[in-house]
């Protein structure tokens, strides 16, 4: 009996040990599998992920720039050499920077010169260096240096306004972080083995400074501080920021091939803005727009002013030259026109050109912000609508460009226009035709009546010509179906706009539900298309429309 008892107990213990071993082995396998997954996850972790885990205050530069080598040795030598560098370069910087500031000097100032300029006692720090692979063409080497400088320079500007006021303005609390690109090209057989060096500010990560009137308060002169700050930023942006390159010949030769060259054309249609911040105490703002890729005065475009309007409609066309579509961006600033006084900034925005597909029109809405450099103000300032078309040089013949009147011409008509031009007769081509608009239906209109319904109808208006038609009224309907077609004879399609307003009909009071504002760009491009458009200034609702364009190009005297 004891034998069988012992056997059973032994088998039970053995079975327990086997089960325990199996479970321990499985648990060990699971831990190994989890550890492998964790290691794999760390291997896939990006810089953005590690920033989110560590936080910016605990994120050292050597982690940020994992492909860049630290330059502690160079920083130690630079610290020793800085007093001599400061003395040797201050006059050189003054002679080179003053003409640049003069070029960008705002119209409210009559002069802008340095009375003092020293770089201070704090040397900049090089936080990383890297060799850029594949960026430079053959026979060249490209380096990128990241520099951080929280300096204490002594910079004083002598400023004279148009009304004769003289101000000594000190530039203080300078903080700068950026990446400079150095291109050593072409490589040659003679020492130092490269013909020239090009340098540019490849990336401006941060630029902060303050302006102070010596012995006074700058706020007593409205607009002066903003004008000077904008001048400094624009001068830096356009004189040394990529793709602009400064070329320093090392070995005598022709290095014109290294200079910045145009690569394409950007067509911009400034359509409208909505919900702009009101800058006027009485009435509404008088907005106008300033657009540029590079802030050179001769390359900056300005729209007309729309008086007393927070939802302006411009429908203006501008053209810009592009030097580097992969890094440049279009900047737009909306101002309130104050007449003889300095215009007040309502908001600004940017859009990168790299997001544009060559030959394709892009319709975008951009939210306006107070400052493109430092996003501290989260106040809503309105939005602006643009139509953009990027045309690389050499591909214009393959791109259907609705902003170019020639696009609609036949070969015979183009030859006829060319013949007219040779006769020194100034002629222009306008795009004339018939636009057929079918108001198909509306969806999900907001409730306008006490009974939970609406009595909608649509008014269609050609903004430039003033032609106006309307649909029939459909009573007690939040999803009306009209299927009504209207034909508009359009004399100048490139500058015309169609405004569709949805109204609620009532015996005593007619109330606007919402609207759709659109250019004729898509109709010119597609010829015929159908789409659904959300209603502006409405809680809900969409308008379903069909368009057909029949062009009839004609010539007329300018």
Rosetta blueprint (number, residue, H / E / L):
1 X L
2 X H
3 X H
4 X H
5 X H
6 X H
7 X H
8 X H
9 X H
10 X H
11 X H
12 X H
13 X H
14 X H
15 X H
16 X H
17 X H
18 X H
19 X H
20 X H
21 X H
22 X H
23 X H
24 X H
25 X H
26 X H
27 X H
28 X H
29 X H
30 X H
31 X H
32 X H
33 X H
34 X H
35 X H
36 X H
37 X H
38 X H
39 X H
40 X H
41 X H
42 X H
43 X H
44 X H
45 X L
46 X L
47 X H
48 X H
49 X H
50 X H
51 X H
52 X H
53 X H
54 X H
55 X L
56 X H
57 X H
58 X H
59 X L
60 X L
61 X H
62 X H
63 X H
64 X H
65 X L
66 X L
67 X L
68 X L
69 X E
70 X L
71 X L
72 X H
73 X H
74 X H
75 X H
76 X H
77 X H
78 X H
79 X H
80 X H
81 X H
82 X H
83 X H
84 X H
85 X H
86 X H
87 X H
88 X H
89 X H
90 X H
91 X H
92 X H
93 X H
94 X H
95 X H
96 X H
97 X H
98 X H
99 X H
100 X H
101 X H
102 X H
103 X H
104 X L
105 X L
106 X L
107 X L
108 X L
109 X E
110 X E
111 X E
112 X E
113 X E
114 X E
115 X E
116 X E
117 X E
118 X E
119 X L
120 X L
121 X L
122 X L
123 X L
124 X L
125 X E
126 X E
127 X E
128 X E
129 X E
130 X E
131 X E
132 X L
133 X L
134 X L
135 X L
136 X L
137 X L
138 X L
139 X L
140 X E
141 X E
142 X E
143 X E
144 X E
145 X E
146 X E
147 X E
148 X E
149 X E
150 X E
151 X L
152 X L
153 X L
154 X E
155 X E
156 X E
157 X E
158 X E
159 X E
160 X E
161 X E
162 X L
163 X L
164 X L
165 X L
166 X E
167 X E
168 X E
169 X E
170 X E
171 X E
172 X E
173 X E
174 X E
175 X E
176 X E
177 X E
178 X E
179 X E
180 X E
181 X E
182 X E
183 X E
184 X E
185 X E
186 X L
187 X E
188 X L
189 X L
190 X L
191 X L
192 X L
193 X L
194 X E
195 X L
196 X E
197 X E
198 X E
199 X E
200 X E
201 X E
202 X E
203 X E
204 X E
205 X E
206 X E
207 X E
208 X E
209 X E
210 X E
211 X E
212 X E
213 X E
214 X L
215 X L
216 X L
217 X L
218 X H
219 X H
220 X H
221 X L
222 X L
223 X L
224 X H
225 X H
226 X H
227 X H
228 X H
229 X H
230 X H
231 X H
232 X H
233 X H
234 X H
235 X H
236 X H
237 X H
238 X H
239 X H
240 X L
241 X E
242 X L
243 X L
244 X L
245 X L
246 X E
247 X E
248 X E
249 X E
250 X L
251 X L
252 X L
253 X L
254 X L
255 X L
256 X H
257 X H
258 X H
259 X L
260 X L
261 X L
262 X L
263 X L
264 X E
265 X E
266 X E
267 X E
268 X E
269 X E
270 X E
271 X E
272 X E
273 X E
274 X E
275 X L
276 X L
277 X L
278 X L
279 X L
280 X L
281 X L
282 X L
283 X L
284 X L
285 X L
286 X E
287 X E
288 X E
289 X E
290 X E
291 X E
292 X E
293 X L
294 X L
295 X L
296 X L
297 X H
298 X H
299 X H
300 X L
301 X E
302 X E
303 X L
304 X L
305 X L
306 X E
307 X L
308 X L
309 X E
310 X L
311 X L
312 X L
313 X E
314 X E
315 X E
316 X E
317 X E
318 X E
319 X E
320 X E
321 X E
322 X E
323 X L
324 X L
325 X L
326 X L
327 X L
328 X L
329 X E
330 X E
331 X E
332 X E
333 X E
334 X E
335 X E
336 X E
337 X L
338 X L
339 X L
340 X L
341 X L
342 X L
343 X L
344 X E
345 X E
346 X E
347 X E
348 X E
349 X E
350 X E
351 X E
352 X E
353 X H
354 X H
355 X H
356 X L
357 X L
358 X L
359 X L
360 X L
361 X L
362 X E
363 X E
364 X E
365 X E
366 X E
367 X E
368 X L
369 X E
370 X L
371 X L
372 X L
373 X L
374 X L
375 X L
376 X L
377 X L
378 X L
379 X L
380 X L
381 X L
382 X L
383 X E
384 X E
385 X E
386 X E
387 X E
388 X E
389 X E
390 X E
391 X E
392 X E
393 X L
394 X L
395 X L
396 X H
397 X H
398 X H
399 X L
400 X L
401 X L
402 X L
403 X L
404 X L
405 X H
406 X H
407 X H
408 X H
409 X L
410 X L
411 X H
412 X H
413 X H
414 X H
415 X H
416 X H
417 X H
418 X H
419 X H
420 X H
421 X H
422 X H
423 X L
424 X L
425 X L
426 X L
427 X E
428 X E
429 X E
430 X E
431 X L
432 X L
433 X E
434 X E
435 X E
436 X E
437 X E
438 X E
439 X E
440 X E
441 X E
442 X E
443 X E
444 X L
445 X L
446 X L
447 X L
448 X L
449 X L
450 X L
451 X L
452 X L
453 X L
454 X L
455 X E
456 X E
457 X E
458 X E
459 X E
460 X E
461 X E
462 X E
463 X L
464 X L
465 X L
466 X L
467 X L
468 X E
469 X E
470 X E
471 X L
472 X L
473 X L
474 X E
475 X L
476 X L
477 X E
478 X L
479 X L
480 X L
481 X E
482 X E
483 X E
484 X E
485 X E
486 X E
487 X E
488 X E
489 X E
490 X E
491 X L
492 X L
493 X H
494 X H
495 X H
496 X L
497 X E
498 X E
499 X E
500 X E
501 X E
502 X E
503 X E
504 X E
505 X L
506 X L
507 X L
508 X L
509 X L
510 X L
511 X E
512 X E
513 X E
514 X E
515 X E
516 X E
517 X E
518 X E
519 X E
520 X L
521 X H
522 X H
523 X H
524 X H
525 X H
526 X H
527 X L
528 X E
529 X E
530 X E
531 X E
532 X E
533 X E
534 X E
535 X L
536 X E
537 X L
538 X L
539 X L
540 X L
541 X L
542 X E
543 X E
544 X E
545 X E
546 X E
547 X E
548 X E
549 X E
550 X E
551 X E
552 X L
553 X L
554 X E
555 X E
556 X E
557 X E
558 X L
